[in-house]
Structure formats: C-alpha cells, structure tokens
Amino acid sequence: MKVVHWLAGMACAVSLVGAAQADTLKQAIEGDQRTPAYAARDQYRHPAETLEFFQVKPDMTVVEIWPGGGWYTEILAPALKEEGTFYAAHFPKDSKAGYFKRSREAFEKMLRKEKATYGAVKLTEFAPGGDSEIAPEGSADVVLTFRNVHNWMGGNNEQAAFNTFYKALKPGGVLGVVEHRAKPGTSREDMKKSGYVTQDYVIKLAKNAGFELEETSEINANPKDTADHPKGVWTLPPSLRLGDEDKDKYQAIGESDRMTLRFRKPQS
C-alpha cells in the first residue's frame, strides 16, 4: 500500500512539474516583452503548439539557429532564463554580408536592452560549412531552426548545417525543423529559387547526419498556399515582395505552408 501511495505521489509531482513548465512557456508567449507585430503573427506560427511539439522545457539547454530579428528569441530567452540555458547561434560577427552584419548588430542591441528579461543569453555563431561552434559538443537538449534550410541551400551548405546540429546535441536530443514546404518532386534548383523545400529533402538531410525522424506535424500547415508564386515564398506575408500588386490576394493566403518535423539523435 505504501508503494502505491508513493507511486501516486510521484505521478502527481511529475504532473505538477509539467504544468509549471507549460505555464512558464505560456507566460513567455503572452508576455509584454514581445514585439506587438511579432505577436500578431502567432496565428501563422503557433509558438505554443510548436514548442510543445518540439518538447522544449524551461530547464533545458536550447540552441536557436539564426534567430534573425528575435521572433522566437523573445519567447525562448525569458522561458529559459531561470532554469535553462539558451544559445542564440546568430550570423558570424565578421560577416562581409551587409544584411548579416546589420541583423547581428540589431540582435545584440536587443539583448542588451532586454537583459533583465532575457537573462544571460549565450550568443554564438553559425556559419554552415565553417568551423563555428553553436554550443559545446554534446551539450544541447534541443536545437531549433525556423525557415532556414532554403538559405543554406544557396551556398550548398545544407548538409553541413545538419551535421553541425547533430554534433551539438546530446544523445537523445531533439532537432526541431520548421520550413516552407514545396510540392513533392520540386527540383533542387527550384527550391533554391522559391524558398520552398520538399519535406522529403529535409528528412534526407537529417537522416544523412544521423538523425531519426520521430514525428511530423501539420501545426504550421497552410492549405491555401500553392507554393507557386511570382517571387517565391517572399510573395506572401510578411515580405509581400510584390508590394501593392495583388496584396489583398496574398494577405488572404497568409504566411507559407510549412512542415514541422521532430528528429531525434540516437542514444548510442
């Protein structure tokens, strides 16, 4: 009888811990530290459901790849502040690309401004195909990348990127990938031009690196998106590359159709 009571108590404790962790993420998503224009896009990006699917918890070591302007950083940094560790693997500081430099500088400014809210964010670098260390080898519980795979394809570095993620993760760690989804059979060249990548190709890259596909999700799917637009994925919001031309049409479609994939690094 004592054993039964003990097990019941343990189950209750685990349940309470899980609820507290969910509350921490919920508070970060609903917090006033978020940029209003970013929060308005939750309807397309579903951060609560996406981070839950990727099994992110506030006591983990999490690496975000190329956080850009900090859309997910505004959620992850405060959520991981107390119990976890957050690595933001941004563009290289010495990059010669103007966009990379400006984005990195703006991100650093944001971290300084929000230090009290974000805590000690560990800012690292990620240069696919280079020797940058996104986090110490075998240290991360979760590596996350949002809509980046097509960017690495331009420099033929997509496989090197996935190899780097594998190296940073602990055995049993999770790689979470969200990417614009191309129609099956789309050529590699068309993927590079359009910004849409086939789900099969992303799965192939991960498996080549050593990952196992654990689960797929349609959390970020958008059936209105045909993935066939004059300016590729950038035709749609938030880029609206065509300006006012057919703007209402593309706003009605919303942001792109996206795959959401969870991979696991084997235990051994």
ChimeraX attribute file (.defattr): number of C-alpha atoms within 10 A of each C-alpha:
attribute: neighborCount
match mode: 1-to-1
recipient: residues
	/A:1	6
	/A:2	7
	/A:3	8
	/A:4	9
	/A:5	10
	/A:6	11
	/A:7	12
	/A:8	12
	/A:9	12
	/A:10	12
	/A:11	12
	/A:12	12
	/A:13	12
	/A:14	12
	/A:15	12
	/A:16	12
	/A:17	12
	/A:18	13
	/A:19	11
	/A:20	14
	/A:21	17
	/A:22	17
	/A:23	14
	/A:24	19
	/A:25	23
	/A:26	15
	/A:27	14
	/A:28	20
	/A:29	21
	/A:30	13
	/A:31	14
	/A:32	11
	/A:33	14
	/A:34	18
	/A:35	12
	/A:36	9
	/A:37	9
	/A:38	14
	/A:39	18
	/A:40	11
	/A:41	16
	/A:42	12
	/A:43	11
	/A:44	16
	/A:45	21
	/A:46	13
	/A:47	21
	/A:48	16
	/A:49	13
	/A:50	20
	/A:51	17
	/A:52	12
	/A:53	17
	/A:54	20
	/A:55	14
	/A:56	24
	/A:57	23
	/A:58	23
	/A:59	16
	/A:60	16
	/A:61	22
	/A:62	28
	/A:63	29
	/A:64	25
	/A:65	23
	/A:66	24
	/A:67	23
	/A:68	19
	/A:69	17
	/A:70	22
	/A:71	17
	/A:72	20
	/A:73	21
	/A:74	25
	/A:75	24
	/A:76	28
	/A:77	29
	/A:78	27
	/A:79	29
	/A:80	25
	/A:81	18
	/A:82	14
	/A:83	11
	/A:84	16
	/A:85	22
	/A:86	28
	/A:87	24
	/A:88	26
	/A:89	22
	/A:90	24
	/A:91	26
	/A:92	17
	/A:93	15
	/A:94	9
	/A:95	13
	/A:96	9
	/A:97	10
	/A:98	9
	/A:99	11
	/A:100	18
	/A:101	16
	/A:102	15
	/A:103	19
	/A:104	23
	/A:105	15
	/A:106	14
	/A:107	21
	/A:108	15
	/A:109	12
	/A:110	15
	/A:111	21
	/A:112	12
	/A:113	11
	/A:114	15
	/A:115	14
	/A:116	11
	/A:117	15
	/A:118	23
	/A:119	18
	/A:120	17
	/A:121	19
	/A:122	15
	/A:123	18
	/A:124	20
	/A:125	21
	/A:126	21
	/A:127	20
	/A:128	20
	/A:129	16
	/A:130	11
	/A:131	10
	/A:132	14
	/A:133	16
	/A:134	25
	/A:135	26
	/A:136	11
	/A:137	14
	/A:138	14
	/A:139	16
	/A:140	27
	/A:141	23
	/A:142	27
	/A:143	25
	/A:144	22
	/A:145	18
	/A:146	19
	/A:147	18
	/A:148	17
	/A:149	25
	/A:150	22
	/A:151	13
	/A:152	17
	/A:153	20
	/A:154	14
	/A:155	11
	/A:156	14
	/A:157	17
	/A:158	20
	/A:159	19
	/A:160	17
	/A:161	22
	/A:162	21
	/A:163	19
	/A:164	22
	/A:165	27
	/A:166	25
	/A:167	20
	/A:168	21
	/A:169	25
	/A:170	20
	/A:171	17
	/A:172	16
	/A:173	23
	/A:174	28
	/A:175	28
	/A:176	23
	/A:177	24
	/A:178	22
	/A:179	24
	/A:180	26
	/A:181	26
	/A:182	27
	/A:183	15
	/A:184	11
	/A:185	11
	/A:186	13
	/A:187	13
	/A:188	15
	/A:189	10
	/A:190	13
	/A:191	21
	/A:192	19
	/A:193	16
	/A:194	21
	/A:195	23
	/A:196	27
	/A:197	29
	/A:198	20
	/A:199	20
	/A:200	13
	/A:201	15
	/A:202	22
	/A:203	18
	/A:204	14
	/A:205	18
	/A:206	24
	/A:207	17
	/A:208	13
	/A:209	19
	/A:210	17
	/A:211	24
	/A:212	17
	/A:213	17
	/A:214	12
	/A:215	12
	/A:216	15
	/A:217	15
	/A:218	12
	/A:219	18
	/A:220	22
	/A:221	18
	/A:222	18
	/A:223	11
	/A:224	13
	/A:225	20
	/A:226	14
	/A:227	23
	/A:228	13
	/A:229	13
	/A:230	12
	/A:231	15
	/A:232	17
	/A:233	26
	/A:234	18
	/A:235	24
	/A:236	24
	/A:237	17
	/A:238	14
	/A:239	12
	/A:240	18
	/A:241	16
	/A:242	14
	/A:243	9
	/A:244	9
	/A:245	11
	/A:246	11
	/A:247	15
	/A:248	10
	/A:249	10
	/A:250	20
	/A:251	14
	/A:252	12
	/A:253	16
	/A:254	18
	/A:255	26
	/A:256	27
	/A:257	23
	/A:258	29
	/A:259	23
	/A:260	22
	/A:261	22
	/A:262	21
	/A:263	24
	/A:264	23
	/A:265	25
	/A:266	14
	/A:267	8
	/A:268	5
